[in-house]
Amino acid sequence: MYIMASASRVLYTGVTSDLFKRVYEHKHGLRPGFTARYNVTRLVHFENFPGMESAIIREKQIKGWRRTKKVALIEAANPGWSDLAEGWFGGAMAT
């Protein structure tokens, strides 16, 4: 389960079995739709789960939260909203 953000802090919550690949897709605009439209390219939070079912349950839980609670979750571990995937792909990435 992961949360991506744009520079203006538009949020997207998703789930994947391959975080590295999914973040790459978001950063390179390979996933059409909301994240591409709003330039949501920064990984600001992620959680690991033993199975997809528990990850999906957590994703749905967070998607049901108000924005303020999502922001509090992000800022508890990442107060500067740093891109947690910075440096994953080598070279400079547009954010």
DAQUI-V490932 format. One record per residue. N is the residue number from 0. RES is the residue in one small letter. PHI is phi in radians with two decimals (NA if undefined). PSI is psi in whole degrees, -180 to 180 (999 if undefined). OMEGA is omega in degrees with one decimal (* if undefined). Layout:
# DAQUI-V490932
N RES PHI PSI OMEGA
N RES PHI PSI OMEGA
This chain:
# DAQUI-V490932
0 m NA 137 -176.6
1 y -2.54 159 174.0
2 i -2.21 127 175.6
3 m -1.89 156 178.7
4 a -2.45 155 172.7
5 s -1.61 175 177.3
6 a -1.06 -31 178.8
7 s -1.59 9 174.2
8 r 1.27 30 165.8
9 v -1.21 134 -174.3
10 l -1.89 147 173.0
11 y -2.41 128 177.6
12 t -1.92 132 -178.6
13 g -2.53 177 179.0
14 v -2.40 144 -179.3
15 t -2.74 158 173.4
16 s -1.65 -6 -179.8
17 d -2.43 87 -175.4
18 l -1.07 -43 -179.6
19 f -0.97 -50 -179.8
20 k -1.12 -44 -177.3
21 r -1.15 -41 177.8
22 v -1.11 -41 176.2
23 y -0.98 -46 180.0
24 e -1.06 -43 178.4
25 h -1.12 -46 -176.8
26 k -1.15 -28 -178.8
27 h -1.79 11 177.1
28 g 1.14 27 -177.7
29 l -1.51 -6 178.3
30 r -1.95 99 -177.7
31 p -1.14 158 177.8
32 g 2.02 -147 -172.3
33 f -0.93 -52 -174.2
34 t -1.16 -37 177.0
35 a -1.22 -43 -178.1
36 r -1.09 -39 -176.6
37 y -1.80 12 177.4
38 n 0.92 49 179.7
39 v -1.51 99 -170.3
40 t -2.25 -2 -176.2
41 r -1.87 125 174.6
42 l -1.37 116 -176.7
43 v -1.97 -13 179.2
44 h -2.82 143 170.9
45 f -2.68 155 178.0
46 e -2.38 141 177.3
47 n -1.73 147 179.5
48 f -2.36 153 -179.0
49 p -1.22 -20 -179.6
50 g -2.65 162 -177.5
51 m -1.12 -36 -178.0
52 e -1.03 -46 -179.8
53 s -1.21 -33 176.8
54 a -1.14 -42 179.1
55 i -1.16 -39 176.9
56 i -1.04 -46 179.6
57 r -1.14 -42 178.2
58 e -1.02 -47 -179.7
59 k -1.12 -37 177.4
60 q -1.05 -50 -178.0
61 i -1.16 -39 177.9
62 k -1.08 -25 178.6
63 g -1.45 -9 -179.5
64 w -1.34 156 169.4
65 r -1.24 157 -178.8
66 r -0.97 -41 -177.1
67 t -1.04 -36 178.7
68 k -1.25 -37 176.7
69 k -1.13 -43 178.9
70 v -1.08 -42 178.6
71 a -1.08 -40 177.4
72 l -1.08 -47 179.5
73 i -1.08 -49 -173.7
74 e -1.26 -18 177.2
75 a -1.10 -37 -178.3
76 a -1.95 -18 -174.4
77 n -2.45 67 -173.3
78 p -1.06 -26 179.8
79 g -1.59 4 -178.1
80 w 0.95 38 177.8
81 s -1.12 153 174.8
82 d -1.38 108 -177.0
83 l -1.20 -12 179.0
84 a -1.78 8 179.9
85 e -1.04 129 179.4
86 g 1.56 -5 -179.7
87 w -1.10 -34 -169.5
88 f -1.97 6 -179.6
89 g 1.23 150 178.3
90 g 1.21 175 -179.5
91 a -1.43 137 177.1
92 m -1.96 142 172.9
93 a -1.23 134 178.0
94 t -2.15 999 *
